[in-house]
Amino acid sequence: MKDRIELRGLRVLGTHGVLAEERERAQPFEIDLDVEADLGPAARADDLAQAVDYGAMADRVVEVAEGRSFRLLEALADAVGAAVLEDPRVNAVTVTVRKLRPPVPVDLASAGVRLTRQRDWDSDGG
């Protein structure tokens, strides 16, 4: 699938991390999504009802990132990917999560992970 929706620089505040202070006080994170889906039906019809609604998708991502707490960025990214895949029109998603103020003793702008998840066609009959 070559069709893709790209969301860049979604800023959220979350309590994710291993250190106690990271879990007690919200800190900034940035999330990018590359969502693979067949965009042809929406493009031909020029109709939001046939599109993967990226506004609703962003809302789901914010709910996960701000509503739950994870120790690892990998776990946060995996949960975001699972939330995006709840839309049956989404075939795969690549999630990038960056911690914008990582607690390390060097000058580091961000620390992050990127993972790709795809629909398990065998388990859902697709």
N, C-alpha and C positions, 0 to 999 in steps of 0.2 A: 504494500500500500504506500503510495507516494503522497497522498493528500495529508495535510498536517495543519493543525491549529497550534499556534505558538502564543503562549502567555509568558511575558517577561517581567521580572522585577516585582512580583507580588510581595509586598511588605506586610509582615505579621509580627505580633509580639507573642512570645511563648515562653514557657518555663521548661525548657528542654536542656538536659545536660546531666553529667555525672556528679558534679560538685554541688554541695548543699546550697550555696548561694545562687547557682543557676536555676535551681528548682524552687527557690523562694521568691525571686524577683524576675518579672518578665524582662526579656531581652529581645532585640530585633533579629529577625530572620528574613531571608529573601528566597522566594521560590520561583522557579521557572518550570514550565510544562511544555513538552512537545507531544501533542495528542494526535495519534493516527486514527483516521476515520474516513469513510467514504463521503466526501463533501459534494459529490455530484448531484444528488437529489436536491439539496438546498440551493446549490448554484443554479441549477436549471429552473427551479421554481421561484427563486428569489423570495423564499418564505422561511421565516424564523422557526415555524412549527416543524420544519423538516431538517433543521440545523442542530448541531451540537451547540447548545447555548453556553458560550464561554463565560457569560456573567454568572449563570447558575453554577457553573463548574468552579469559578473563583470563590463563590460563596461557600461551596462544600469544602474547598481546600482551607479556607479561613476557619471554618467550624472545626476541622481536624486539628489544625496547627495551634489554634488558640483555646480550644476546648478540652484538649487532652495534654498529657505530659509524657515525654519520652526521655529516656536516658541517652540514647544514641540518635544521631542524625539519620543513620540507616533505618531505624525503626520509624522515625517521623516520615521519611521519604516513602517507605513501604506503605504506611497507612494512607498517605496522600494518594499514592498510586492506586490503592484498592478503592478509595472513594471515587476517583475519576473513572475507574473501570465499572462502577455501578451503572453508568449510562450504557445500555446495550449497543449503542451505535459506535462506541469507542472500541477499537481493535487493540491498541497498545498505547502506552504512555511512557515517556521518559521524564523523570522528576529530578530536578536539581534543587538541593536545599543548601543554603549558605548561612552559617552563623556569622553575623556581621561584627561581633565583638568577642572573638574566641578568647578564653581565659588562658593565654599562654604568655610566657615571659619574653616574647620577642614582638617586634612590630609586624603584625600580620593583619591584613585588611579583612580577610574572611577565611573560614575553613568550611569545606562543604563535601557533599557526596552527590553522585549522580547514579540513578539506577533506572532500568527499563523493566516494565511489567507488561505482559500481554494477556489477552483473554485466553483462558483455558477452554478451547473449543470442545474438548472431549467431555468436560464436566457439565457444560450448560446446553449441550445439544446443538451448538452453532456450527 
